[in-house]
Amino acid sequence: MTNGPTTGRARPVVARDGATGRRARGVGRSATVVAARGERDRDGDARAVVLAPKREIAQVSAKKAVAVEPVGKPAIGSTAAACGAAVAAAAAALAIKRASSGSSNSKKQKRIVIAGAPASGKGTQCELIVKKFGLTHISAGDLLRAAVAAGTEAGLKAKEYMDRGDLVPNEVVVTMVKERLSQPDCSKGWLLDGYPRSEEQAEALIESGIQPDLFLLLDVPDEILLERVVGRRLDPVDGTIYHMTFFPPPTPEIAARLTQRSDDTEEKASNRLSVHHKNVDAVVGKYETIMKTVDGNRAKQDVFKDIERLIKAM
């Protein structure tokens, strides 16, 4: 029996594989398969037309679905170029920001000298400053004592002066300090403790291009200084400095192993104070434009509050 042409509105049907009955593959998800007005060919296949979105047109037969190249495809090349340019611009802006930040940080490098008579509290304040601001602490006294302990030629020469309470010659100290300040860990900022102690030492630093941004001077009366020096003791195990009156050792075991520095006797301390007063005015004269005097005859935390304020104001 032969069917005639279909009349009226075509009924939408979904194309299926003739063998399996499954939905035809190769058709976009949004494509709708509609059977056009039926017309049988010699093989008896029903022709169908796929009505697809703008990006896809396909022809489907009862046996298979064939996808045709999309039309109206966007120009990907121009879009990618635009995106690449935007990414490059963003990267350039970030690099400039980082460079600017690095320059800003370098300007904030803190270079500080802290000075004061023996036992004025320089070591204690240096510990607090380093903890708060992360500066590299350089003690001229520690450099000299390390050289003495190592038995170096410079150390043996320095010991003669240190035992008398006199200043170590400039040619010995200046070289040590300059070499230490040139090391990489000082590039972000440093705290020079107890140096320079004379006009000649200050001039040697200036000639070397070493210039602090802040000069802190701890001021303590002589009678208080002598009391602090005579009672001072050193723990050779961990380097802690105790005072038999103001900061006694916590246990008898620690107290038994404490030592007194050879220059911490009353006689030598008096000589050191005399030398300090003789030289301090000359040193201060080299740094008077950046010098700040701090009352060191107070509790250490009260002294540090003033120092902290001065450093933050740099």
PASEBA-1860 file (N, C-alpha, C; in nm, 3 decimals):
! residues 314
1> MTNGPTTG> 0.084/-0.118/0.000/0.000/0.000/0.000/0.088/0.123/0.000 ~ 0.065/0.217/-0.094/0.148/0.335/-0.108/0.083/0.453/-0.040 ~ 0.165/0.522/0.046/0.112/0.640/0.116/0.129/0.762/0.030 ~ 0.036/0.847/0.028/0.043/0.971/-0.047/0.111/1.077/0.034 ~ 0.133/1.191/-0.024/0.197/1.302/0.047/0.123/1.340/0.173 ~ 0.196/1.371/0.274/0.135/1.411/0.402/0.083/1.552/0.390 ~ -0.033/1.574/0.439/-0.093/1.706/0.434/-0.109/1.760/0.574 ~ -0.125/1.889/0.583/-0.140/1.954/0.715/-0.006/1.984/0.779
9> RARPVVAR> -0.005/2.020/0.911/0.117/2.057/0.982/0.202/1.934/1.011 ~ 0.330/1.945/0.984/0.422/1.833/1.009/0.436/1.809/1.157 ~ 0.435/1.682/1.197/0.450/1.649/1.338/0.598/1.628/1.371 ~ 0.650/1.702/1.469/0.792/1.689/1.503/0.824/1.551/1.557 ~ 0.928/1.494/1.507/0.975/1.365/1.558/1.123/1.376/1.584 ~ 1.173/1.301/1.679/1.315/1.298/1.710/1.379/1.189/1.627 ~ 1.488/1.225/1.557/1.554/1.126/1.472/1.616/1.017/1.556 ~ 1.597/0.895/1.518/1.653/0.781/1.589/1.724/0.690/1.492
17> DGATGRRA> 1.822/0.616/1.543/1.895/0.521/1.461/1.802/0.407/1.423 ~ 1.805/0.375/1.296/1.712/0.273/1.251/1.738/0.139/1.312 ~ 1.864/0.109/1.346/1.897/-0.023/1.399/1.871/-0.035/1.548 ~ 1.904/0.069/1.621/1.896/0.059/1.768/1.778/0.132/1.828 ~ 1.726/0.225/1.756/1.616/0.303/1.810/1.662/0.414/1.901 ~ 1.796/0.434/1.909/1.848/0.541/1.996/1.843/0.674/1.924 ~ 1.849/0.781/2.004/1.852/0.914/1.946/1.976/0.929/1.859 ~ 1.961/0.993/1.745/2.072/1.009/1.651/2.184/1.088/1.715
25> RGVGRSAT> 2.310/1.043/1.694/2.425/1.111/1.750/2.475/1.217/1.654 ~ 2.557/1.310/1.706/2.613/1.415/1.621/2.527/1.537/1.612 ~ 2.418/1.540/1.688/2.328/1.655/1.686/2.346/1.731/1.815 ~ 2.351/1.863/1.806/2.365/1.946/1.925/2.251/1.924/2.019 ~ 2.278/1.948/2.148/2.174/1.925/2.248/2.049/2.003/2.223 ~ 2.064/2.122/2.170/1.947/2.208/2.153/1.880/2.188/2.019 ~ 1.942/2.102/1.935/1.882/2.083/1.802/1.751/2.007/1.812 ~ 1.657/2.042/1.733/1.527/1.972/1.726/1.514/1.908/1.589
33> VVAARGER> 1.491/1.781/1.591/1.478/1.710/1.464/1.330/1.707/1.425 ~ 1.303/1.757/1.309/1.163/1.761/1.263/1.153/1.690/1.129 ~ 1.066/1.602/1.119/1.045/1.534/0.989/0.967/1.626/0.899 ~ 1.022/1.655/0.782/0.952/1.742/0.686/0.840/1.663/0.619 ~ 0.782/1.727/0.532/0.674/1.657/0.462/0.731/1.533/0.399 ~ 0.678/1.413/0.437/0.735/1.284/0.400/0.743/1.262/0.250 ~ 0.855/1.204/0.214/0.872/1.168/0.073/0.965/1.050/0.067 ~ 0.924/0.941/0.019/1.005/0.820/0.018/1.093/0.819/-0.105
41> DRDGDARA> 1.221/0.780/-0.087/1.310/0.762/-0.200/1.315/0.615/-0.234 ~ 1.404/0.578/-0.325/1.407/0.441/-0.371/1.443/0.344/-0.260 ~ 1.516/0.384/-0.160/1.554/0.295/-0.049/1.452/0.296/0.064 ~ 1.356/0.380/0.052/1.254/0.384/0.154/1.293/0.463/0.276 ~ 1.400/0.544/0.264/1.442/0.624/0.380/1.360/0.750/0.388 ~ 1.332/0.790/0.508/1.260/0.916/0.530/1.362/1.026/0.548 ~ 1.353/1.131/0.465/1.444/1.245/0.479/1.396/1.336/0.591 ~ 1.492/1.391/0.661/1.459/1.480/0.772/1.550/1.601/0.767
49> VVLAPKRE> 1.501/1.710/0.820/1.578/1.833/0.828/1.597/1.870/0.974 ~ 1.720/1.904/1.010/1.747/1.945/1.148/1.737/2.096/1.157 ~ 1.647/2.139/1.241/1.635/2.282/1.268/1.721/2.311/1.391 ~ 1.838/2.374/1.371/1.936/2.392/1.480/1.953/2.538/1.515 ~ 2.022/2.570/1.626/2.053/2.710/1.657/2.146/2.766/1.551 ~ 2.179/2.895/1.562/2.262/2.962/1.463/2.398/2.897/1.448 ~ 2.451/2.837/1.552/2.586/2.784/1.545/2.593/2.644/1.486 ~ 2.477/2.578/1.459/2.484/2.442/1.411/2.370/2.409/1.319
57> IAQVSAKK> 2.403/2.349/1.206/2.301/2.298/1.113/2.339/2.155/1.082 ~ 2.249/2.062/1.089/2.281/1.922/1.064/2.172/1.857/0.981 ~ 2.211/1.756/0.906/2.116/1.676/0.832/2.110/1.540/0.896 ~ 1.995/1.490/0.915/1.978/1.362/0.983/1.897/1.269/0.895 ~ 1.944/1.149/0.881/1.865/1.046/0.813/1.818/0.948/0.915 ~ 1.740/0.856/0.876/1.687/0.757/0.970/1.799/0.670/1.022 ~ 1.911/0.659/0.944/2.020/0.572/0.985/2.127/0.646/1.065 ~ 2.156/0.771/1.030/2.262/0.844/1.098/2.238/0.994/1.093
65> AVAVEPVG> 2.312/1.067/1.180/2.305/1.213/1.182/2.443/1.267/1.148 ~ 2.448/1.363/1.060/2.575/1.420/1.016/2.580/1.566/1.056 ~ 2.685/1.605/1.133/2.700/1.745/1.176/2.775/1.822/1.070 ~ 2.727/1.939/1.039/2.788/2.025/0.939/2.865/2.135/1.010 ~ 2.969/2.185/0.949/3.053/2.289/1.009/2.968/2.406/1.056 ~ 2.988/2.453/1.183/2.906/2.565/1.233/2.923/2.688/1.146 ~ 2.821/2.768/1.145/2.824/2.893/1.071/2.823/3.008/1.169 ~ 2.869/3.123/1.123/2.872/3.241/1.209/2.969/3.225/1.324
73> KPAIGSTA> 3.081/3.146/1.307/3.179/3.121/1.413/3.254/3.249/1.449 ~ 3.266/3.282/1.578/3.331/3.408/1.616/3.479/3.408/1.584 ~ 3.534/3.526/1.565/3.677/3.541/1.535/3.758/3.525/1.662 ~ 3.802/3.399/1.687/3.873/3.368/1.811/4.007/3.439/1.818 ~ 4.074/3.452/1.706/4.207/3.512/1.704/4.209/3.652/1.760 ~ 4.115/3.734/1.721/4.112/3.872/1.769/4.078/3.879/1.916 ~ 3.992/3.787/1.963/3.956/3.784/2.106/4.077/3.745/2.191 ~ 4.151/3.641/2.143/4.269/3.596/2.218/4.375/3.706/2.226
81> AACGAAVA> 4.389/3.779/2.114/4.487/3.888/2.113/4.451/3.995/2.214 ~ 4.321/4.025/2.220/4.275/4.127/2.315/4.300/4.083/2.459 ~ 4.272/3.953/2.487/4.293/3.900/2.622/4.442/3.903/2.657 ~ 4.526/3.865/2.558/4.670/3.865/2.582/4.722/4.003/2.615 ~ 4.670/4.103/2.545/4.712/4.240/2.571/4.672/4.284/2.711 ~ 4.552/4.242/2.752/4.505/4.280/2.886/4.591/4.216/2.994 ~ 4.626/4.087/2.973/4.711/4.017/3.071/4.848/4.082/3.079 ~ 4.905/4.118/2.964/5.036/4.182/2.962/5.033/4.316/3.034
89> AAAAALAI> 4.924/4.392/3.013/4.912/4.522/3.080/4.903/4.505/3.231 ~ 4.827/4.401/3.274/4.813/4.376/3.418/4.946/4.335/3.479 ~ 5.023/4.250/3.407/5.153/4.207/3.457/5.249/4.324/3.469 ~ 5.245/4.414/3.370/5.332/4.532/3.374/5.298/4.621/3.493 ~ 5.168/4.638/3.518/5.125/4.721/3.631/5.170/4.661/3.764 ~ 5.163/4.525/3.774/5.205/4.457/3.897/5.355/4.472/3.919 ~ 5.432/4.461/3.810/5.578/4.476/3.821/5.615/4.616/3.868 ~ 5.545/4.717/3.815/5.571/4.855/3.856/5.538/4.874/4.004
97> KRASSGSS> 5.428/4.812/4.047/5.386/4.824/4.187/5.489/4.761/4.279 ~ 5.540/4.642/4.239/5.640/4.575/4.322/5.769/4.654/4.328 ~ 5.808/4.708/4.213/5.931/4.788/4.211/5.917/4.911/4.299 ~ 5.799/4.972/4.294/5.774/5.090/4.376/5.775/5.054/4.524 ~ 5.716/4.935/4.555/5.713/4.891/4.694/5.854/4.864/4.745 ~ 5.937/4.801/4.658/6.075/4.773/4.697/6.151/4.901/4.723 ~ 6.129/5.002/4.638/6.196/5.131/4.656/6.151/5.197/4.784 ~ 6.020/5.183/4.815/5.967/5.244/4.938/6.028/5.178/5.061
105> NSKKQKRI> 6.043/5.041/5.053/6.098/4.970/5.167/6.244/5.008/5.190 ~ 6.321/5.028/5.079/6.460/5.063/5.095/6.475/5.199/5.161 ~ 6.381/5.289/5.136/6.386/5.421/5.197/6.359/5.412/5.347 ~ 6.291/5.304/5.390/6.256/5.289/5.529/6.363/5.214/5.607 ~ 6.476/5.182/5.545/6.584/5.114/5.614/6.628/5.195/5.736 ~ 6.637/5.128/5.848/6.669/5.197/5.973/6.815/5.170/6.009 ~ 6.891/5.277/6.019/7.033/5.269/6.057/7.051/5.352/6.183 ~ 7.080/5.284/6.293/7.076/5.349/6.425/7.205/5.323/6.502
113> VIAGAPAS> 7.251/5.426/6.572/7.361/5.412/6.667/7.304/5.438/6.807 ~ 7.336/5.352/6.901/7.294/5.374/7.039/7.421/5.388/7.124 ~ 7.428/5.495/7.200/7.548/5.527/7.278/7.511/5.554/7.423 ~ 7.611/5.550/7.507/7.590/5.574/7.650/7.710/5.523/7.727 ~ 7.721/5.563/7.851/7.833/5.520/7.934/7.822/5.371/7.964 ~ 7.930/5.308/8.010/7.922/5.167/8.050/7.812/5.146/8.154 ~ 7.731/5.040/8.133/7.621/5.005/8.223/7.503/5.100/8.214 ~ 7.494/5.177/8.107/7.380/5.268/8.091/7.255/5.196/8.040
121> GKGTQCEL> 7.270/5.069/8.004/7.153/4.991/7.959/7.146/4.971/7.809 ~ 7.257/4.994/7.740/7.257/4.981/7.594/7.222/4.838/7.551 ~ 7.284/4.739/7.617/7.258/4.599/7.577/7.113/4.560/7.593 ~ 7.053/4.601/7.705/6.912/4.568/7.730/6.822/4.633/7.626 ~ 6.845/4.758/7.598/6.762/4.829/7.500/6.783/4.774/7.359 ~ 6.905/4.731/7.330/6.931/4.672/7.198/6.847/4.545/7.178 ~ 6.837/4.463/7.281/6.755/4.342/7.271/6.610/4.376/7.239 ~ 6.557/4.477/7.306/6.418/4.517/7.283/6.400/4.576/7.144
129> IVKKFGLT> 6.497/4.655/7.099/6.489/4.717/6.966/6.492/4.610/6.857 ~ 6.585/4.515/6.870/6.596/4.408/6.771/6.468/4.325/6.766 ~ 6.412/4.294/6.881/6.289/4.216/6.885/6.172/4.289/6.820 ~ 6.166/4.418/6.840/6.055/4.497/6.787/6.071/4.529/6.640 ~ 6.190/4.565/6.596/6.209/4.617/6.460/6.292/4.525/6.369 ~ 6.345/4.416/6.422/6.415/4.320/6.339/6.546/4.369/6.281 ~ 6.612/4.464/6.347/6.740/4.514/6.297/6.854/4.419/6.335 ~ 6.964/4.429/6.260/7.083/4.349/6.293/7.165/4.423/6.399
137> HISAGDLL> 7.185/4.357/6.512/7.256/4.418/6.624/7.406/4.394/6.611 ~ 7.481/4.502/6.615/7.627/4.493/6.606/7.688/4.564/6.725 ~ 7.754/4.489/6.810/7.818/4.545/6.928/7.969/4.545/6.908 ~ 8.027/4.664/6.912/8.172/4.674/6.897/8.241/4.599/7.010 ~ 8.184/4.606/7.130/8.241/4.534/7.244/8.240/4.384/7.221 ~ 8.128/4.332/7.167/8.119/4.188/7.141/8.220/4.144/7.034 ~ 8.237/4.230/6.933/8.335/4.198/6.828/8.475/4.188/6.888 ~ 8.507/4.282/6.977/8.640/4.283/7.039/8.657/4.163/7.132
145> RAAVAAGT> 8.555/4.134/7.214/8.566/4.021/7.307/8.577/3.889/7.233 ~ 8.509/3.879/7.118/8.519/3.756/7.037/8.661/3.740/6.983 ~ 8.721/3.852/6.943/8.858/3.849/6.892/8.955/3.810/7.004 ~ 8.928/3.862/7.124/9.014/3.829/7.239/9.003/3.681/7.271 ~ 8.879/3.630/7.274/8.856/3.489/7.306/8.918/3.397/7.201 ~ 8.918/3.442/7.076/8.976/3.361/6.968/9.127/3.369/6.966 ~ 9.183/3.464/7.042/9.327/3.478/7.048/9.389/3.532/6.921 ~ 9.312/3.608/6.844/9.366/3.665/6.721/9.467/3.775/6.754
153> EAGLKAKE> 9.544/3.813/6.654/9.643/3.919/6.676/9.576/4.048/6.720 ~ 9.463/4.081/6.651/9.389/4.202/6.688/9.330/4.188/6.828 ~ 9.285/4.067/6.862/9.225/4.044/6.993/9.325/4.060/7.106 ~ 9.446/4.006/7.087/9.549/4.017/7.190/9.592/4.162/7.209 ~ 9.598/4.236/7.100/9.634/4.377/7.110/9.525/4.457/7.181 ~ 9.399/4.423/7.150/9.286/4.493/7.211/9.276/4.464/7.361 ~ 9.312/4.343/7.400/9.297/4.304/7.541/9.379/4.393/7.634 ~ 9.493/4.435/7.591/9.577/4.521/7.676/9.504/4.650/7.711
161> YMDRGDLV> 9.435/4.707/7.612/9.363/4.832/7.636/9.235/4.807/7.715 ~ 9.167/4.699/7.685/9.040/4.669/7.752/9.061/4.642/7.900 ~ 9.169/4.575/7.935/9.195/4.544/8.075/9.224/4.670/8.157 ~ 9.274/4.774/8.090/9.301/4.901/8.159/9.179/4.992/8.160 ~ 9.079/4.957/8.077/8.961/5.043/8.065/8.980/5.153/7.963 ~ 9.085/5.143/7.883/9.113/5.244/7.780/9.045/5.206/7.649 ~ 9.036/5.306/7.560/8.979/5.279/7.428/9.078/5.200/7.344 ~ 9.026/5.102/7.271/9.109/5.024/7.179/9.141/5.111/7.059
169> PNEVVVTM> 9.264/5.107/7.008/9.302/5.190/6.893/9.206/5.177/6.775 ~ 9.188/5.290/6.704/9.094/5.293/6.593/9.124/5.191/6.485 ~ 9.254/5.173/6.455/9.287/5.083/6.345/9.241/4.940/6.371 ~ 9.222/4.906/6.500/9.176/4.772/6.535/9.024/4.762/6.524 ~ 8.954/4.860/6.581/8.809/4.852/6.590/8.740/4.888/6.458 ~ 8.785/4.993/6.394/8.717/5.042/6.275/8.709/4.933/6.168 ~ 8.818/4.860/6.150/8.819/4.754/6.049/8.717/4.646/6.081 ~ 8.708/4.607/6.208/8.610/4.506/6.250/8.467/4.552/6.222
177> VKERLSQP> 8.438/4.675/6.261/8.302/4.727/6.244/8.265/4.741/6.096 ~ 8.356/4.794/6.017/8.329/4.812/5.873/8.302/4.678/5.806 ~ 8.382/4.577/5.839/8.362/4.445/5.780/8.227/4.386/5.820 ~ 8.189/4.408/5.946/8.061/4.352/5.994/7.942/4.422/5.928 ~ 7.951/4.553/5.910/7.840/4.627/5.848/7.825/4.596/5.700 ~ 7.929/4.544/5.638/7.923/4.513/5.495/7.859/4.378/5.466 ~ 7.828/4.301/5.570/7.769/4.169/5.550/7.622/4.180/5.511 ~ 7.570/4.080/5.435/7.434/4.086/5.379/7.322/4.110/5.480
185> DCSKGWLL> 7.336/4.056/5.602/7.226/4.069/5.698/7.207/4.213/5.747 ~ 7.299/4.302/5.710/7.285/4.443/5.751/7.215/4.528/5.645 ~ 7.182/4.467/5.532/7.126/4.545/5.421/6.987/4.599/5.452 ~ 6.914/4.536/5.543/6.778/4.580/5.575/6.772/4.675/5.694 ~ 6.889/4.703/5.752/6.891/4.793/5.867/6.980/4.738/5.976 ~ 7.043/4.828/6.053/7.133/4.781/6.158/7.127/4.872/6.279 ~ 7.174/4.815/6.390/7.179/4.885/6.518/7.322/4.871/6.571 ~ 7.395/4.981/6.567/7.535/4.981/6.610/7.542/5.019/6.757
193> DGYPRSEE> 7.593/4.930/6.837/7.588/4.943/6.983/7.725/4.982/7.038 ~ 7.732/5.102/7.103/7.853/5.143/7.171/7.967/5.184/7.081 ~ 7.935/5.224/6.961/8.038/5.268/6.868/7.976/5.367/6.770 ~ 8.042/5.480/6.743/8.177/5.520/6.783/8.182/5.578/6.924 ~ 8.300/5.569/6.985/8.320/5.621/7.120/8.416/5.739/7.125 ~ 8.467/5.777/7.011/8.558/5.892/7.006/8.537/5.967/6.876 ~ 8.590/6.089/6.871/8.577/6.170/6.751/8.647/6.102/6.633 ~ 8.763/6.042/6.660/8.836/5.975/6.552/8.758/5.857/6.495
201> QAEALIES> 8.692/5.782/6.583/8.612/5.669/6.537/8.492/5.717/6.455 ~ 8.430/5.825/6.500/8.316/5.880/6.426/8.359/5.926/6.287 ~ 8.474/5.992/6.281/8.525/6.040/6.151/8.558/5.922/6.059 ~ 8.612/5.814/6.118/8.645/5.696/6.038/8.520/5.634/5.976 ~ 8.413/5.630/6.053/8.286/5.577/6.000/8.233/5.665/5.888 ~ 8.236/5.796/5.912/8.185/5.890/5.811/8.265/5.879/5.682 ~ 8.396/5.870/5.694/8.481/5.856/5.575/8.454/5.726/5.500 ~ 8.407/5.625/5.573/8.375/5.496/5.510/8.237/5.496/5.446
209> GIQPDLFL> 8.164/5.606/5.458/8.029/5.613/5.402/7.924/5.552/5.490 ~ 7.959/5.524/5.616/7.863/5.466/5.710/7.799/5.579/5.791 ~ 7.675/5.607/5.760/7.607/5.720/5.822/7.474/5.675/5.882 ~ 7.458/5.685/6.015/7.329/5.647/6.077/7.222/5.753/6.050 ~ 7.096/5.714/6.069/6.983/5.805/6.054/6.933/5.855/6.190 ~ 6.973/5.784/6.296/6.933/5.822/6.431/7.045/5.786/6.528 ~ 7.077/5.883/6.617/7.180/5.862/6.718/7.113/5.874/6.854 ~ 7.102/5.761/6.926/7.037/5.759/7.058/7.144/5.764/7.167
217> LLDVPDEI> 7.124/5.855/7.263/7.219/5.868/7.374/7.145/5.844/7.505 ~ 7.184/5.737/7.576/7.123/5.705/7.706/7.195/5.782/7.816 ~ 7.118/5.855/7.894/7.174/5.941/7.999/7.143/5.883/8.137 ~ 7.249/5.848/8.213/7.233/5.790/8.347/7.339/5.854/8.438 ~ 7.303/5.892/8.561/7.400/5.952/8.655/7.516/5.857/8.686 ~ 7.634/5.915/8.712/7.754/5.834/8.732/7.741/5.738/8.851 ~ 7.683/5.784/8.962/7.674/5.697/9.080/7.589/5.573/9.054 ~ 7.487/5.589/8.972/7.402/5.475/8.935/7.479/5.381/8.843
225> LLERVVGR> 7.557/5.440/8.753/7.636/5.360/8.660/7.738/5.272/8.734 ~ 7.806/5.331/8.834/7.906/5.254/8.910/7.840/5.138/8.984 ~ 7.723/5.163/9.040/7.652/5.056/9.112/7.613/4.944/9.016 ~ 7.571/4.981/8.897/7.532/4.881/8.797/7.653/4.798/8.753 ~ 7.768/4.865/8.732/7.886/4.795/8.682/7.939/4.695/8.784 ~ 7.955/4.738/8.907/8.016/4.653/9.009/7.933/4.528/9.036 ~ 7.802/4.538/9.026/7.716/4.423/9.055/7.684/4.338/8.933 ~ 7.739/4.371/8.818/7.706/4.299/8.696/7.782/4.167/8.687
233> RLDPVDGT> 7.709/4.059/8.641/7.769/3.927/8.624/7.722/3.867/8.491 ~ 7.808/3.782/8.434/7.779/3.720/8.304/7.766/3.569/8.318 ~ 7.662/3.513/8.258/7.646/3.368/8.254/7.719/3.316/8.129 ~ 7.829/3.243/8.145/7.907/3.197/8.030/7.836/3.091/7.946 ~ 7.730/3.033/8.000/7.658/2.928/7.928/7.566/2.984/7.821 ~ 7.483/3.080/7.857/7.387/3.134/7.759/7.406/3.283/7.731 ~ 7.506/3.346/7.794/7.534/3.486/7.766/7.446/3.586/7.839 ~ 7.359/3.540/7.927/7.271/3.630/8.000/7.351/3.716/8.099
241> IYHMTFFP> 7.317/3.845/8.104/7.383/3.935/8.199/7.289/3.958/8.319 ~ 7.336/3.923/8.437/7.259/3.943/8.560/7.320/4.057/8.641 ~ 7.246/4.101/8.741/7.297/4.197/8.838/7.263/4.144/8.977 ~ 7.361/4.143/9.063/7.341/4.079/9.193/7.236/4.151/9.278 ~ 7.203/4.276/9.244/7.100/4.349/9.319/6.971/4.368/9.237 ~ 6.986/4.418/9.115/6.868/4.455/9.035/6.809/4.339/8.954 ~ 6.893/4.240/8.919/6.846/4.128/8.839/6.926/4.003/8.877 ~ 6.900/3.950/8.998/6.979/3.837/9.048/6.950/3.708/8.970
249> PPTPEIAA> 7.045/3.615/8.968/7.023/3.486/8.901/6.910/3.409/8.970 ~ 6.832/3.333/8.892/6.713/3.267/8.948/6.743/3.145/9.035 ~ 6.857/3.081/9.017/6.887/2.960/9.096/7.030/2.964/9.148 ~ 7.057/2.893/9.257/7.195/2.885/9.309/7.291/2.823/9.208 ~ 7.243/2.732/9.126/7.328/2.667/9.026/7.380/2.769/8.924 ~ 7.289/2.858/8.880/7.331/2.961/8.784/7.423/3.062/8.852 ~ 7.390/3.098/8.975/7.472/3.195/9.048/7.616/3.146/9.064 ~ 7.632/3.013/9.081/7.765/2.958/9.105/7.855/2.966/8.981
257> RLTQRSDD> 7.794/2.968/8.864/7.877/2.969/8.743/7.896/3.108/8.681 ~ 7.839/3.212/8.743/7.850/3.347/8.688/7.992/3.399/8.699 ~ 8.031/3.482/8.604/8.164/3.542/8.604/8.152/3.694/8.597 ~ 8.257/3.761/8.639/8.262/3.907/8.632/8.366/3.947/8.527 ~ 8.328/4.039/8.440/8.421/4.085/8.338/8.541/4.152/8.404 ~ 8.656/4.139/8.339/8.778/4.193/8.397/8.775/4.344/8.412 ~ 8.692/4.410/8.333/8.685/4.557/8.341/8.563/4.606/8.418 ~ 8.498/4.516/8.495/8.379/4.555/8.571/8.409/4.577/8.719
265> TEEKASNR> 8.532/4.611/8.751/8.565/4.647/8.889/8.540/4.798/8.905 ~ 8.530/4.843/9.030/8.499/4.984/9.055/8.609/5.075/9.000 ~ 8.736/5.035/9.018/8.848/5.118/8.972/8.844/5.134/8.819 ~ 8.832/5.022/8.750/8.832/5.030/8.604/8.705/5.096/8.550 ~ 8.594/5.075/8.620/8.469/5.138/8.577/8.480/5.290/8.589 ~ 8.545/5.336/8.696/8.562/5.481/8.713/8.647/5.538/8.601 ~ 8.751/5.464/8.563/8.836/5.511/8.453/8.758/5.513/8.320 ~ 8.677/5.412/8.299/8.598/5.406/8.176/8.498/5.522/8.168
273> LSVHHKNV> 8.441/5.555/8.283/8.348/5.669/8.286/8.419/5.798/8.252 ~ 8.541/5.814/8.306/8.619/5.935/8.278/8.649/5.946/8.128 ~ 8.685/5.833/8.067/8.715/5.832/7.924/8.588/5.862/7.844 ~ 8.476/5.805/7.889/8.348/5.827/7.818/8.312/5.976/7.816 ~ 8.320/6.040/7.932/8.284/6.182/7.940/8.378/6.270/7.858 ~ 8.502/6.228/7.851/8.601/6.303/7.775/8.571/6.299/7.624 ~ 8.515/6.188/7.578/8.495/6.169/7.434/8.353/6.191/7.385 ~ 8.255/6.179/7.475/8.117/6.179/7.430/8.076/6.310/7.362
281> DAVVGKYE> 8.125/6.422/7.414/8.087/6.551/7.354/8.136/6.563/7.210 ~ 8.257/6.511/7.185/8.312/6.516/7.050/8.232/6.427/6.954 ~ 8.190/6.311/7.005/8.110/6.220/6.920/7.974/6.281/6.891 ~ 7.912/6.334/6.994/7.781/6.396/6.978/7.786/6.510/6.877 ~ 7.898/6.582/6.876/7.912/6.693/6.783/7.905/6.649/6.637 ~ 7.943/6.524/6.611/7.938/6.472/6.474/7.796/6.432/6.432 ~ 7.710/6.410/6.532/7.575/6.359/6.501/7.464/6.445/6.564 ~ 7.497/6.570/6.596/7.401/6.652/6.670/7.269/6.673/6.596
289> TIMKTVDG> 7.270/6.667/6.464/7.145/6.689/6.388/7.051/6.570/6.394 ~ 7.104/6.452/6.431/7.017/6.333/6.437/7.016/6.272/6.578 ~ 7.074/6.343/6.677/7.085/6.288/6.810/6.959/6.312/6.894 ~ 6.921/6.208/6.971/6.810/6.217/7.066/6.858/6.162/7.200 ~ 6.841/6.239/7.306/6.882/6.195/7.440/6.763/6.131/7.511 ~ 6.788/6.015/7.573/6.684/5.939/7.643/6.726/5.918/7.788 ~ 6.636/5.945/7.881/6.663/5.923/8.023/6.670/5.773/8.050 ~ 6.791/5.723/8.079/6.810/5.580/8.101/6.799/5.537/8.245
297> NRAKQDVF> 6.770/5.631/8.336/6.760/5.597/8.479/6.616/5.567/8.516 ~ 6.556/5.474/8.445/6.418/5.433/8.469/6.405/5.283/8.442 ~ 6.287/5.231/8.466/6.262/5.090/8.433/6.284/5.070/8.283 ~ 6.334/4.955/8.245/6.373/4.933/8.105/6.256/4.948/8.007 ~ 6.137/4.910/8.049/6.021/4.923/7.959/5.984/5.069/7.938 ~ 6.002/5.151/8.042/5.974/5.294/8.027/6.075/5.361/7.934 ~ 6.201/5.319/7.947/6.304/5.371/7.857/6.273/5.330/7.713 ~ 6.231/5.204/7.696/6.206/5.155/7.560/6.087/5.225/7.494
305> KDIERLIK> 5.988/5.264/7.571/5.874/5.335/7.512/5.918/5.462/7.440 ~ 6.010/5.534/7.504/6.062/5.656/7.440/6.143/5.622/7.315 ~ 6.225/5.518/7.325/6.307/5.478/7.210/6.219/5.431/7.094 ~ 6.120/5.353/7.127/6.028/5.303/7.023/5.959/5.418/6.950 ~ 5.918/5.518/7.024/5.851/5.633/6.965/5.947/5.707/6.869 ~ 6.071/5.721/6.910/6.169/5.791/6.828/6.200/5.715/6.699 ~ 6.209/5.582/6.709/6.238/5.501/6.590/6.121/5.502/6.494 ~ 6.001/5.496/6.544/5.883/5.498/6.457/5.869/5.632/6.384
313> AM> 5.924/5.735/6.446/5.912/5.870/6.386/6.018/5.893/6.278 ~ 6.107/5.798/6.256/6.214/5.814/6.157/6.155/5.826/6.016
END
